[in-house]
């Protein structure tokens, strides 16, 4: 018996999960999950029990992740916008032995599985499927009760480093409840404090850590509503229709909600909301202020990373007293500003922001790389005498665009493969809606006959997902460097805004393809 069968008895008729086209009550959820779990249990998933999930937001995607949990499999969350080559790298690196996908990602999944040698690809959804892909309905045939004497495994997500190569990291201890078997794991999930807020709304793509929280809430007993492609007006409609109690959003979601007509915002019934958590990137102070004015004191902010979970947290009342802060460190983490000699700096000193994990875990990648107990998330900040942290700049080159991490090194490595490009550097520049956007400075191999915007973009799309393509390109005669020959990206960020004769914009901006 899955958890859904118990909830079907306790809450008969309640909508358990819904998206724009499908609605299931708890009994229907149980009927759907049982054969999914049995199919996964009967599949050889290798020594690590890993199953890649490559799909857009939907009821089936949520159930796919939850079925992995119930089957004692480790779900590998894969960005559904990646190319086959990018996906194949993750399949190979993670050791995944099966891929769950939808009809929209089936072609990419099939090609990635072929490259990586993954034997099993299963897809849900309508439409024809490519060779080598099994339909979900043909795979899930055993409707008997799945056994629960299985050790649960952690979800695996991928995050890139400064080299641009994605690195796999399991759900951190701060987000993992453990348990000796599936029954105990489910009992622990049921104690998640967010379940008390009622129905949860999934807003962001489920391959990100924040939205993936919904899979744990659902297994713990919280009903879920799922938004597909983001639409601010539709989001408000779902909150009203489904009486949403909680959600997790990024600053770009806030900005697009605030961009709705005043009449629409003022008429929206958001009285059911009890908790909205902002994640993903530092939120511009005016945006955060406007959201608190609108939604009230229910807006919280979490600062952290996929590798460690939440390291700092701040409530709306605290933020109003200390505008712009991302909060204080939460156990087991301690925050400090590191001086050049490695010692903690005095209060209100700007410098590299570091954390100490008092549990001793730190950051651990499946490759074996680890941080030790002290680590940085690559940003500069300051901390007051009460321990509240402000983010002021970034140590690393990472660009956070619409809450999505983009690593310039990966994009540079792809673009430099174009013979028409002699040198390239990618940087993030401020953007009113997305926070930052990635732009590329290109040194052409032939200054007299430089590549066109279309040529550079088409070449890049052979190796990169669409959302990684820079939103603007500039031709330049040379890239700024420091006295020791390193690329000076701080100086580069000023170039697109300067009236420089040696920096020329290329064509129109790329469409936002995310």
C-alpha positions as CSV (number, residue, x, y, z in Angstrom):
1,X,0.0,0.0,0.0
2,X,1.4,3.4,-1.0
3,X,0.9,6.5,1.2
4,X,-1.7,7.6,-1.3
5,X,-4.0,4.6,-0.5
6,X,-4.0,5.7,3.2
7,X,-4.8,9.3,2.2
8,X,-7.6,8.0,-0.1
9,X,-9.3,6.6,3.0
10,X,-8.7,9.6,5.1
11,X,-9.6,12.3,2.5
12,X,-11.9,10.6,0.0
13,X,-12.5,12.7,-3.1
14,X,-9.7,15.3,-2.4
15,X,-7.7,16.3,-5.4
16,X,-4.3,15.0,-4.7
17,X,-2.4,16.5,-7.7
18,X,-3.4,18.5,-10.8
19,X,-1.8,20.3,-13.7
20,X,-3.4,22.2,-16.6
21,X,-4.7,19.0,-18.2
22,X,-4.9,16.3,-15.6
23,X,-6.4,15.8,-12.1
24,X,-6.1,12.9,-9.8
25,X,-7.6,12.1,-6.4
26,X,-5.6,10.1,-3.9
27,X,-7.1,6.8,-5.0
28,X,-6.3,7.5,-8.6
29,X,-2.8,8.5,-7.5
30,X,-2.4,5.1,-5.7
31,X,-3.6,3.3,-8.7
32,X,-1.1,5.1,-10.9
33,X,1.9,4.8,-8.5
34,X,1.7,1.1,-7.8
35,X,2.6,-0.1,-11.3
36,X,5.2,2.7,-11.7
37,X,6.9,1.6,-8.5
38,X,6.8,-2.1,-9.4
39,X,8.3,-1.4,-12.8
40,X,11.2,0.5,-11.3
41,X,11.8,-2.2,-8.7
42,X,11.9,-4.9,-11.4
43,X,14.4,-2.9,-13.5
44,X,18.1,-3.3,-13.2
45,X,19.1,0.2,-12.1
46,X,22.8,-0.6,-11.4
47,X,24.7,-0.3,-8.1
48,X,23.5,3.2,-7.3
49,X,19.9,2.7,-8.3
50,X,19.8,5.8,-10.4
51,X,17.0,6.9,-12.8
52,X,17.2,10.1,-14.8
53,X,14.1,12.2,-15.1
54,X,14.0,14.4,-18.2
55,X,10.6,16.0,-18.5
56,X,8.6,19.2,-18.3
57,X,6.3,20.0,-15.3
58,X,3.3,17.8,-15.2
59,X,1.4,15.4,-13.0
60,X,3.3,12.5,-14.5
61,X,6.7,14.1,-13.8
62,X,5.8,14.6,-10.2
63,X,4.6,11.0,-9.9
64,X,7.8,9.8,-11.7
65,X,9.9,11.4,-9.0
66,X,7.7,10.0,-6.2
67,X,7.7,6.6,-7.7
68,X,11.5,6.6,-7.6
69,X,11.3,7.4,-3.9
70,X,8.9,4.6,-3.2
71,X,11.0,2.1,-5.3
72,X,14.2,3.0,-3.4
73,X,15.7,4.5,-6.6
74,X,17.8,7.7,-6.8
75,X,16.1,10.1,-9.2
76,X,18.5,12.2,-11.2
77,X,17.0,15.5,-12.0
78,X,17.9,16.5,-15.6
79,X,17.2,20.0,-17.1
80,X,14.6,19.3,-19.8
81,X,16.2,22.0,-22.1
82,X,19.5,20.2,-22.4
83,X,20.8,18.8,-25.7
84,X,21.3,15.1,-26.2
85,X,25.1,15.5,-25.7
86,X,24.7,17.5,-22.5
87,X,22.1,14.9,-21.2
88,X,24.4,12.0,-22.2
89,X,27.2,13.4,-20.0
90,X,24.9,13.4,-17.0
91,X,23.6,9.9,-17.7
92,X,27.2,8.6,-18.0
93,X,28.5,10.5,-15.0
94,X,25.6,9.5,-12.7
95,X,25.6,5.9,-13.8
96,X,21.8,6.1,-14.5
97,X,20.4,2.9,-16.0
98,X,17.0,4.2,-17.0
99,X,15.5,7.5,-18.3
100,X,11.9,8.7,-17.6
101,X,10.8,11.3,-20.0
102,X,7.7,12.8,-21.7
103,X,6.8,12.8,-25.3
104,X,8.3,16.3,-25.8
105,X,11.8,15.2,-24.5
106,X,11.7,11.6,-25.9
107,X,13.9,12.3,-28.9
108,X,16.6,13.9,-26.8
109,X,16.3,11.2,-24.2
110,X,16.6,8.4,-26.8
111,X,19.7,9.9,-28.4
112,X,21.3,10.7,-25.0
113,X,20.6,7.1,-23.9
114,X,22.2,5.7,-27.1
115,X,25.3,7.8,-26.6
116,X,25.6,6.9,-22.9
117,X,24.6,3.2,-23.3
118,X,21.5,3.5,-21.1
119,X,19.3,0.5,-21.9
120,X,15.9,1.7,-20.7
121,X,13.9,4.8,-21.8
122,X,10.3,5.2,-20.9
123,X,8.0,8.1,-21.9
124,X,4.6,9.3,-20.8
125,X,2.3,11.6,-22.8
126,X,0.6,11.6,-26.2
127,X,2.1,11.3,-29.6
128,X,4.5,9.0,-31.4
129,X,7.7,7.9,-29.7
130,X,11.1,7.4,-31.3
131,X,12.7,4.0,-31.6
132,X,14.0,2.6,-28.4
133,X,11.5,4.4,-26.2
134,X,8.8,2.4,-24.4
135,X,5.4,3.9,-23.7
136,X,4.6,4.4,-20.0
137,X,1.4,2.4,-20.3
138,X,3.3,-0.6,-21.8
139,X,5.9,-0.5,-19.0
140,X,3.7,-0.1,-16.0
141,X,1.7,-3.4,-16.0
142,X,2.1,-4.9,-12.5
143,X,-0.7,-3.4,-10.3
144,X,0.1,-5.4,-7.2
145,X,1.1,-3.8,-3.9
146,X,4.8,-2.9,-4.0
147,X,6.9,-4.0,-1.0
148,X,8.3,-1.3,1.3
149,X,11.2,-3.1,2.9
150,X,13.6,-1.0,0.7
151,X,16.3,1.5,1.8
152,X,15.4,5.0,0.4
153,X,17.9,6.8,-1.8
154,X,18.7,10.5,-2.2
155,X,17.7,12.5,-5.3
156,X,20.7,13.6,-7.4
157,X,20.9,17.1,-8.9
158,X,23.6,18.5,-11.2
159,X,25.3,21.8,-10.7
160,X,28.2,23.3,-12.7
161,X,31.5,24.5,-11.3
162,X,33.9,27.1,-12.5
163,X,35.1,24.6,-15.2
164,X,31.6,24.5,-16.6
165,X,31.4,20.7,-16.3
166,X,28.2,19.7,-14.4
167,X,28.8,18.0,-11.0
168,X,26.4,15.6,-9.4
169,X,25.4,16.1,-5.8
170,X,23.0,14.2,-3.7
171,X,20.2,15.9,-1.7
172,X,22.1,17.4,1.3
173,X,21.5,16.2,4.9
174,X,19.6,19.4,5.6
175,X,16.9,18.3,3.1
176,X,17.2,14.5,3.6
177,X,15.1,12.8,6.3
178,X,16.5,9.3,5.8
179,X,14.9,6.3,7.4
180,X,15.6,2.5,7.5
181,X,13.0,1.7,4.9
182,X,10.3,3.4,2.8
183,X,7.7,3.3,5.6
184,X,9.9,5.1,8.0
185,X,11.0,7.5,5.3
186,X,7.4,8.4,4.5
187,X,6.7,8.9,8.2
188,X,9.5,11.4,8.5
189,X,8.4,13.2,5.4
190,X,5.0,13.7,6.9
191,X,6.6,15.9,9.6
192,X,7.8,18.6,7.1
193,X,6.6,21.9,8.5
194,X,5.3,23.1,5.1
195,X,2.7,20.3,5.0
196,X,0.7,22.2,7.6
197,X,0.2,25.1,5.0
198,X,-2.0,22.9,2.8
199,X,-1.9,22.7,-0.9
200,X,1.5,23.5,-2.5
201,X,1.9,25.1,-5.9
202,X,4.9,24.1,-8.1
203,X,6.0,27.2,-10.0
204,X,9.5,26.6,-11.3
205,X,10.8,23.7,-13.4
206,X,11.0,20.5,-11.3
207,X,14.6,19.8,-12.2
208,X,15.6,22.6,-9.8
209,X,16.1,21.9,-6.1
210,X,13.4,24.4,-4.9
211,X,10.5,23.0,-7.0
212,X,11.7,19.4,-6.2
213,X,10.6,20.1,-2.7
214,X,7.1,19.4,-3.9
215,X,8.0,15.7,-4.4
216,X,8.8,15.4,-0.7
217,X,5.8,17.4,0.4
218,X,3.5,15.2,-1.8
219,X,5.0,11.9,-0.4
220,X,4.4,13.5,3.1
221,X,0.7,14.1,2.4
222,X,0.4,17.6,0.9
223,X,-1.8,18.0,-2.2
224,X,0.0,19.6,-5.1
225,X,-0.9,21.9,-8.0
226,X,1.5,22.2,-10.9
227,X,2.1,25.2,-13.1
228,X,3.6,24.3,-16.5
229,X,5.2,27.2,-18.4
230,X,5.3,30.2,-16.1
231,X,2.4,32.7,-16.6
232,X,1.8,35.3,-13.9
233,X,-1.9,35.7,-14.5
234,X,-2.4,31.9,-14.6
235,X,-0.4,31.6,-11.3
236,X,-2.9,33.9,-9.6
237,X,-5.8,32.0,-11.1
238,X,-4.5,28.7,-9.6
239,X,-3.9,30.3,-6.2
240,X,-7.6,31.4,-6.2
241,X,-9.0,28.2,-7.7
242,X,-7.0,25.7,-5.6
243,X,-6.7,27.7,-2.4
244,X,-2.9,27.4,-2.5
245,X,-1.3,27.5,0.9
246,X,2.4,27.6,0.0
247,X,4.8,28.0,-2.9
248,X,8.5,28.5,-3.8
249,X,9.4,31.2,-6.3
250,X,12.5,33.1,-7.6
251,X,12.8,36.9,-7.9
252,X,11.9,36.8,-11.6
253,X,8.5,35.3,-10.7
254,X,8.0,38.2,-8.3
255,X,8.9,40.7,-10.9
256,X,6.5,39.3,-13.5
257,X,3.7,39.1,-10.9
258,X,4.3,42.8,-10.1
259,X,4.2,43.6,-13.8
260,X,0.5,42.5,-14.0
261,X,-2.0,45.3,-14.2
262,X,-2.8,46.9,-10.8
263,X,-6.5,45.9,-11.3
264,X,-5.6,42.2,-11.7
265,X,-3.3,42.2,-8.7
266,X,-5.7,44.0,-6.4
267,X,-8.6,41.8,-7.3
268,X,-6.7,38.5,-6.8
269,X,-7.8,36.5,-3.8
270,X,-4.5,35.4,-2.2
271,X,-6.0,35.0,1.3
272,X,-5.2,31.2,1.3
273,X,-1.5,31.8,1.1
274,X,0.4,31.1,4.3
275,X,4.0,30.7,3.2
276,X,5.9,31.9,0.1
277,X,9.6,31.1,0.0
278,X,11.9,33.1,-2.3
279,X,15.0,31.2,-3.5
280,X,17.4,31.2,-6.4
281,X,19.0,34.6,-6.3
282,X,19.2,37.8,-4.3
283,X,16.0,39.7,-4.8
284,X,16.2,43.4,-5.6
285,X,15.1,45.4,-2.6
286,X,12.2,47.3,-4.3
287,X,10.8,44.0,-5.6
288,X,11.0,42.3,-2.3
289,X,9.4,45.4,-0.6
290,X,6.5,45.4,-3.1
291,X,5.9,41.6,-2.7
292,X,5.8,42.0,1.1
293,X,3.4,44.9,0.7
294,X,1.2,42.8,-1.5
295,X,1.4,39.2,0.0
296,X,2.1,40.3,3.6
297,X,4.5,38.8,6.2
298,X,4.3,35.3,4.7
299,X,7.2,36.0,2.3
300,X,10.4,34.3,3.5
301,X,13.8,34.2,1.7
302,X,16.2,31.3,1.6
303,X,19.9,31.7,0.6
304,X,22.0,28.7,-0.2
305,X,22.8,26.2,-3.0
306,X,21.8,22.8,-4.2
307,X,24.9,21.3,-2.7
308,X,24.1,22.3,0.9
309,X,20.4,23.5,0.9
310,X,19.5,26.6,2.9
311,X,22.5,28.3,4.6
312,X,20.7,31.6,5.6
313,X,17.0,32.4,6.1
314,X,15.1,35.6,6.7
315,X,11.4,36.4,7.4
316,X,9.5,39.3,6.1
317,X,9.5,41.2,9.5
318,X,13.2,40.7,9.8
319,X,13.8,41.9,6.2
320,X,11.8,45.0,6.8
321,X,14.1,45.9,9.7
322,X,17.2,45.0,7.6
323,X,16.3,45.6,3.9
324,X,18.4,43.6,1.5
325,X,19.6,41.1,4.0
326,X,19.4,37.4,3.1
327,X,19.1,36.6,6.8
328,X,21.2,34.7,9.4
329,X,22.9,31.4,9.1
330,X,20.7,28.4,10.1
331,X,22.0,25.3,11.8
332,X,24.2,23.4,11.2
333,X,25.8,26.4,9.4
334,X,27.7,29.3,10.7
335,X,28.5,32.3,8.5
336,X,31.6,34.5,8.5
337,X,33.4,37.0,6.4
338,X,36.9,35.7,5.7
339,X,39.9,38.1,5.8
340,X,42.8,37.7,3.4
341,X,44.7,35.9,6.1
342,X,41.8,33.4,6.6
343,X,40.6,34.7,9.9
344,X,37.0,35.9,10.4
345,X,36.5,39.7,9.7
346,X,35.0,42.2,12.2
347,X,31.2,43.0,11.8
348,X,30.3,45.2,8.8
349,X,33.5,44.3,6.9
350,X,33.0,43.4,3.2
351,X,34.8,40.3,2.0
352,X,34.4,36.7,0.9
353,X,31.4,35.1,2.5
354,X,32.1,31.7,3.9
355,X,30.2,29.1,5.9
356,X,31.2,26.4,8.4
357,X,29.2,23.2,8.5
358,X,29.2,22.2,12.2
359,X,27.9,18.8,11.3
360,X,31.2,18.1,9.4
361,X,29.5,17.2,6.1
362,X,30.3,20.2,3.9
363,X,29.9,19.8,0.1
364,X,30.3,16.3,-1.3
365,X,30.0,15.5,-5.0
366,X,29.5,12.0,-6.3
367,X,32.8,12.4,-8.1
368,X,34.5,12.3,-4.7
369,X,35.4,16.0,-4.7
370,X,34.5,17.7,-1.4
371,X,34.8,21.1,0.2
372,X,35.6,20.2,3.8
373,X,33.6,21.7,6.6
374,X,34.3,25.3,5.5
375,X,33.1,26.4,2.1
376,X,32.0,29.4,0.0
377,X,29.2,29.8,-2.4
378,X,31.3,32.2,-4.4
379,X,30.0,35.5,-3.3
380,X,31.1,38.7,-1.5
381,X,29.1,40.0,1.4
382,X,29.1,41.6,4.8
383,X,27.7,40.6,8.1
384,X,26.5,42.8,11.0
385,X,27.1,42.2,14.7
386,X,23.8,40.3,15.0
387,X,24.8,37.8,12.3
388,X,22.6,39.1,9.4
389,X,24.2,38.7,6.0
390,X,24.1,41.0,2.9
391,X,25.3,39.8,-0.5
392,X,27.2,42.6,-2.2
393,X,29.1,41.0,-5.2
394,X,30.2,37.7,-6.6
395,X,33.6,36.0,-6.3
396,X,32.8,33.5,-8.9
397,X,31.9,34.1,-12.6
398,X,28.6,32.4,-12.2
399,X,25.6,34.2,-13.7
400,X,22.2,33.9,-12.1
401,X,19.5,34.7,-14.7
402,X,15.9,34.3,-13.7
403,X,17.0,32.1,-10.8
404,X,19.0,29.7,-13.1
405,X,22.7,29.3,-12.7
406,X,24.7,29.7,-15.9
407,X,28.5,29.1,-15.9
408,X,30.4,31.3,-18.4
409,X,33.3,28.7,-18.7
410,X,31.0,26.1,-20.2
411,X,29.6,28.6,-22.8
412,X,33.1,29.9,-23.6
413,X,34.4,26.4,-24.2
414,X,31.5,25.8,-26.7
415,X,31.8,29.1,-28.5
416,X,35.6,28.9,-28.9
417,X,35.1,25.7,-31.0
418,X,33.9,28.0,-33.8
419,X,36.8,28.5,-36.2
420,X,35.6,32.1,-36.7
421,X,36.1,32.9,-33.0
422,X,39.7,33.7,-31.9
423,X,38.8,34.4,-28.3
424,X,35.7,34.8,-26.2
425,X,34.6,35.7,-22.7
426,X,31.1,35.6,-21.2
427,X,29.9,37.8,-18.4
428,X,26.7,38.7,-16.6
429,X,25.3,42.1,-16.8
430,X,22.3,43.5,-14.9
431,X,18.8,43.0,-16.3
432,X,15.6,44.5,-14.9
433,X,13.5,41.3,-15.2
434,X,15.9,38.4,-15.0
435,X,18.4,39.9,-12.5
436,X,21.3,39.2,-14.8
437,X,21.7,38.1,-18.4
438,X,24.7,36.4,-20.1
439,X,26.5,38.3,-22.8
440,X,29.5,37.3,-24.9
441,X,32.5,39.4,-26.0
442,X,33.9,37.9,-29.2
443,X,37.3,38.5,-30.7
444,X,36.9,37.4,-34.4
445,X,39.6,35.2,-36.1
446,X,39.3,37.5,-39.1
447,X,38.6,41.1,-38.1
448,X,37.8,42.0,-41.7
449,X,35.2,39.3,-42.0
450,X,33.8,38.6,-38.5
451,X,31.1,36.0,-37.9
452,X,27.5,37.0,-37.9
453,X,25.3,36.7,-34.9
454,X,23.3,33.9,-36.5
455,X,26.5,31.9,-37.3
456,X,27.7,32.1,-33.7
457,X,24.3,31.2,-32.3
458,X,23.8,28.3,-34.6
459,X,27.2,26.9,-33.8
460,X,26.6,27.3,-30.1
461,X,23.3,25.4,-30.2
462,X,25.2,22.3,-31.4
463,X,26.7,22.0,-27.9
464,X,24.5,24.1,-25.6
465,X,20.9,24.2,-24.4
466,X,19.0,27.2,-25.7
467,X,18.9,29.0,-22.3
468,X,22.7,29.0,-22.2
469,X,23.1,31.0,-25.4
470,X,24.1,34.5,-24.5
471,X,21.4,37.1,-24.9
472,X,23.7,39.6,-26.5
473,X,27.0,39.4,-28.4
474,X,29.7,42.1,-28.9
475,X,32.7,42.1,-31.2
476,X,35.9,43.5,-29.7
477,X,39.5,43.7,-30.8
478,X,40.8,42.3,-27.6
479,X,39.7,41.1,-24.1
480,X,40.7,43.1,-21.0
481,X,43.3,41.3,-18.9
482,X,45.0,42.0,-15.5
483,X,48.7,42.6,-15.1
484,X,49.3,38.9,-14.7
485,X,47.4,38.0,-17.9
486,X,44.1,36.8,-16.4
487,X,40.8,37.9,-17.9
488,X,39.5,41.0,-16.1
489,X,35.8,40.3,-16.0
490,X,35.1,43.2,-13.8
491,X,36.4,45.5,-16.5
492,X,34.4,43.5,-19.1
493,X,31.1,44.2,-17.3
494,X,31.6,47.9,-18.0
495,X,32.3,47.5,-21.7
496,X,28.8,47.0,-23.1
497,X,27.7,50.1,-21.4
498,X,30.5,52.3,-22.5
499,X,30.8,54.3,-25.7
500,X,33.8,52.3,-26.9
501,X,34.9,52.2,-30.5
502,X,36.4,48.7,-30.1
503,X,33.1,47.1,-28.8
504,X,30.4,46.6,-31.4
505,X,27.0,44.9,-30.8
506,X,26.1,42.1,-33.1
507,X,22.6,42.0,-34.5
508,X,19.4,41.9,-32.4
509,X,19.1,40.2,-29.1
510,X,18.5,36.5,-29.0
511,X,14.9,35.5,-28.1
512,X,14.4,34.2,-24.5
513,X,14.3,30.5,-25.2
514,X,14.0,29.2,-21.7
